[in-house]
Structures are given as C-alpha cells and as structure tokens.
Amino acid sequence: MTADDIALTLQRGLGVRGAVHLLALAGSAEAVYAASEEELVGAFGLRRDVAHGIVCRSAHRQAEAELRHMKRNGISALASTDAAYPALLRECPDYPHVLYFVGDPAAFGGRSLGVVGTRAATVYG
C-alpha cells in the first residue's frame, strides 16, 4: 500500500467506482499516476479536469498527511490490490480501494461481522 493508493481514494471528482474502474484498467495506483493526461482521458475515459488532477498529483499532499496520521495512531491500511485484502469485499461493486484497520489483518480471513451506520441518524432509523 502506497501514498498513490490513498491519493487515488482522495482524488477530487473520481469517487469509489471511478477508482475501482481505473485500477481494473491500469492494474495499480502507481500505474494510474504514471499515465499521461492524454492516456487518462483517451484510454481510461476520465474527464480532463480529473485527469489533470491525477497528473498534477493534487491529492498526494493530503495522502502523505494521512500516512503520518496513521503512523502516529497505530492505524494500518490495505489496498484492494494487496493479497491480504478480503476477497469477498472485492465482490461488492463499490468496494473501498483502501481499507483502514487497527489490529491483525489475518482476521479478515475468518468469519466477520460488519456494522453499518448512518451519517444522519433519525428517530425512525
């Protein structure tokens, strides 16, 4: 997992599905950031403003800050291209490219329980 992986998830205008689409075409976040603006627009079908942001590495400063925060707080992360990433999670159409966690990633291989919350809880919900 690299700063490129985190930057891809933070790239303005890309979104979760856009990141997954790029990874499927390019193979890795590093390959996405190695592509030219013309490749990103032509071969990968990105809007010119998003492609320009990738080429300029506009999300890398924030990604580096995220890496420092993770290190200070004992947080680890797995990219969806890592072998330890939960295989079943990859089957979701909008899986997160970067999975943040605290603890042992070996736990992803066993049974698990997911808890889903809401950002705007209501009395009814």
C-alpha positions as CSV (number, residue, x, y, z in Angstrom):
1,M,0.0,0.0,0.0
2,T,1.4,3.3,-1.1
3,A,0.7,7.0,-1.0
4,D,-0.6,6.6,-4.5
5,D,-3.3,4.2,-3.2
6,I,-4.5,6.7,-0.7
7,A,-4.3,9.6,-3.1
8,L,-6.4,7.7,-5.6
9,T,-9.2,7.5,-3.0
10,L,-8.9,11.2,-2.2
11,Q,-8.8,12.4,-5.8
12,R,-11.4,15.0,-6.4
13,G,-14.0,14.0,-9.0
14,L,-13.1,10.4,-9.1
15,G,-15.2,8.6,-6.5
16,V,-15.2,4.9,-5.3
17,R,-16.4,3.4,-8.6
18,G,-14.1,5.6,-10.6
19,A,-11.1,4.4,-8.6
20,V,-12.1,0.8,-9.0
21,H,-12.5,1.3,-12.7
22,L,-9.1,2.9,-13.1
23,L,-7.5,0.1,-11.1
24,A,-9.1,-2.5,-13.3
25,L,-7.7,-0.8,-16.4
26,A,-4.3,0.2,-15.1
27,G,-3.6,-2.6,-12.6
28,S,-2.3,-0.4,-9.8
29,A,-2.5,3.1,-8.4
30,E,1.2,3.5,-9.3
31,A,0.3,2.8,-13.0
32,V,-2.6,5.3,-12.8
33,Y,-0.2,8.0,-11.6
34,A,2.4,7.1,-14.2
35,A,-0.1,7.7,-17.0
36,S,-0.1,10.9,-19.1
37,E,-3.1,13.2,-19.1
38,E,-3.9,12.1,-22.7
39,E,-3.9,8.4,-21.7
40,L,-6.2,9.1,-18.7
41,V,-8.6,11.0,-20.9
42,G,-8.4,8.8,-24.0
43,A,-7.8,5.2,-22.8
44,F,-9.3,5.5,-19.3
45,G,-12.2,7.8,-20.2
46,L,-11.6,10.4,-17.5
47,R,-12.8,13.9,-17.6
48,R,-10.0,16.3,-18.4
49,D,-10.2,18.0,-15.0
50,V,-9.9,14.7,-13.1
51,A,-7.0,13.6,-15.4
52,H,-5.2,16.9,-14.8
53,G,-5.6,16.4,-11.0
54,I,-4.1,13.0,-11.2
55,V,-1.2,14.1,-13.4
56,C,-0.5,17.1,-11.0
57,R,-0.8,14.7,-8.0
58,S,-3.2,17.1,-6.4
59,A,-4.3,14.6,-3.7
60,H,-0.7,13.5,-2.7
61,R,-0.2,16.2,0.0
62,Q,-3.3,15.0,1.7
63,A,-2.4,11.4,1.3
64,E,1.0,12.0,2.9
65,A,-0.7,13.7,5.8
66,E,-3.0,10.6,6.1
67,L,0.0,8.3,6.2
68,R,1.6,10.4,9.0
69,H,-1.7,10.3,11.0
70,M,-1.9,6.5,10.5
71,K,1.7,6.1,11.8
72,R,1.1,8.3,14.9
73,N,-2.1,6.4,15.8
74,G,-1.2,2.8,15.0
75,I,-3.6,2.5,12.0
76,S,-2.8,0.2,9.2
77,A,-4.3,0.0,5.7
78,L,-4.6,-2.5,2.9
79,A,-5.1,-1.6,-0.8
80,S,-7.6,-3.7,-2.8
81,T,-4.6,-4.8,-4.9
82,D,-2.9,-6.3,-1.8
83,A,-3.1,-10.1,-1.3
84,A,-4.3,-9.8,2.3
85,Y,-7.4,-7.6,1.2
86,P,-10.6,-9.5,2.0
87,A,-11.6,-11.4,-1.2
88,L,-15.3,-11.3,-0.5
89,L,-15.2,-7.5,-0.1
90,R,-13.8,-7.2,-3.6
91,E,-17.0,-8.8,-4.9
92,C,-19.0,-5.7,-4.0
93,P,-19.5,-3.3,-6.9
94,D,-18.3,-0.3,-4.9
95,Y,-15.7,-1.8,-2.6
96,P,-13.3,0.6,-1.0
97,H,-9.8,0.6,-2.6
98,V,-8.2,1.3,0.8
99,L,-9.3,-0.5,3.9
100,Y,-8.2,1.1,7.2
101,F,-7.9,-1.0,10.3
102,V,-6.3,-1.5,13.7
103,G,-5.2,-4.9,14.7
104,D,-4.2,-8.1,12.8
105,P,-5.2,-8.3,9.1
106,A,-5.2,-12.1,9.4
107,A,-8.7,-11.6,11.0
108,F,-10.0,-10.7,7.5
109,G,-9.7,-14.4,6.5
110,G,-12.1,-15.7,9.1
111,R,-15.8,-15.1,9.9
112,S,-16.6,-11.5,10.5
113,L,-19.4,-9.1,11.4
114,G,-20.0,-5.8,9.7
115,V,-21.7,-2.9,11.4
116,V,-23.1,-0.2,9.1
117,G,-24.2,3.1,10.5
118,T,-25.5,6.3,9.1
119,R,-24.2,9.8,8.9
120,A,-27.7,11.4,9.5
121,A,-29.5,9.2,12.1
122,T,-33.2,9.8,12.6
123,V,-35.5,8.7,15.4
124,Y,-37.3,6.4,12.9
125,G,-34.0,4.8,11.7
